[in-house]
Amino acid sequence: MPLQNDWLTEVVEGWTGRLTFTLVANGADLNGTGMTVTDMILTGSDGGLIDTASDFGWVSDAAGTVYYDPDANDFKAERSPYKVRFEVTDGAGKKVYFSNAQPDEIKVHPR
């Protein structure tokens, strides 16, 4: 997903609507068939980890599209920007991360 204004996405504090992202490998959308989204690593600007357990997964593994369903307290403007990575594991247990360079960022605006 190309970045706009240097942010992966922007939301308002307290946002609980589903967010979707497309994982990209070598300039193309990832074909994640046979792979599992095993973790979503989300941290606030203070470095604190946000609990995302059971809030993420594939929308379409073949298209490389993942979702995140944030909880009401996940996004706070004072902890913005948030850094995000998805961990994907193949059938042999090998892990890769998206993004694999600098983490993508989510900007949070106050209500």
N, C-alpha and C positions, 0 to 999 in steps of 0.2 A: 504494500500500500504506500503510495508516494506521500511524503510528508507535506503538510501545508503549514506555513508559518512556523516551521521547525517542530511542530507537535504532531504526534501520531493522531491524537484526537483531543477535543476540548469538551468538558462537561461542566455542569453546575454542581456545587456542593450538595450532597445528599442524593445524587443521581442513582437510581436503581434500575433504569432501563437497560436491556441487553445491549452490549457493545460487541461488534464483530470486527475481526481483523483477518487479513490474508497474510499467511506466512510465505516469504519469498526466499528461494535458494538459487544462486547463480543467475539472478535477474529474471527468474520466472516463478510463477506461483508453484508452491510445493505440491507434489502429488504425494499425499501422506497415507495412501492406501497401505494397510498392514502395519501402520505406526499408531502409537498411542500418545496423546497429550498427557504427560505424567505430572507436570507441575506448571504453575503460573507464579512467577516471582514478581511481586509488586511491592515496591518500597516508596515511602514518602521522602520528601527532601531532607528530613531529619535522619534518614537511614533506617527507620523503623519498618519492619516487615508487616504487611497487611495479610490477614488470614484469608486466603482465597480457596480453601479446601472445599471441594464439591461445587464450586461456582464457575467452572470452566470446562471446555471440551470441544469436540469437533462439531461444526455445523455441517461441513462436508470435507471428509478426509481427502477425497480425490481432487478437490479444488484448493486444498490447503487453507480452508477457512475455519477459524476458531471463534468461540464466543466467551464472553465473560459477563456474568450476572452479578454486578456489585451489590453488596449489602448497604443498608441505609447509612452506616457509619464509616464506610470504606474511604470515601472521598471528602477531605476537608481542605478548604482553600489555603489555610495556613501551612499545610504540608505539601503544597504544590511547588514544583512539578513532581509527579510520581514517575518512577522508572519501572518499566515492565519488560519481562522476558517470558517466553513460553519454552518449556522443556518438552522435547518430543523424543520418544524411545522407539527404536525399531524392534522387529521380532527377535533379534539376537541380543537385545538389551543395550545396544549402543545408543548413547544420548547425544543430541544436538540441541542448540539453543537458538531461538529467534527473538530478537536479533542476535547475531553472533559477534558483533562488534560492540559499540556503545549501546546501552539499552535504549529502547524507544521511550518517549516521554508522553505523559498525559497531563494536560494543564487543567486545573480546577479553578473555576471562578466562584466568588461568593454569591449567595442567593440574593 
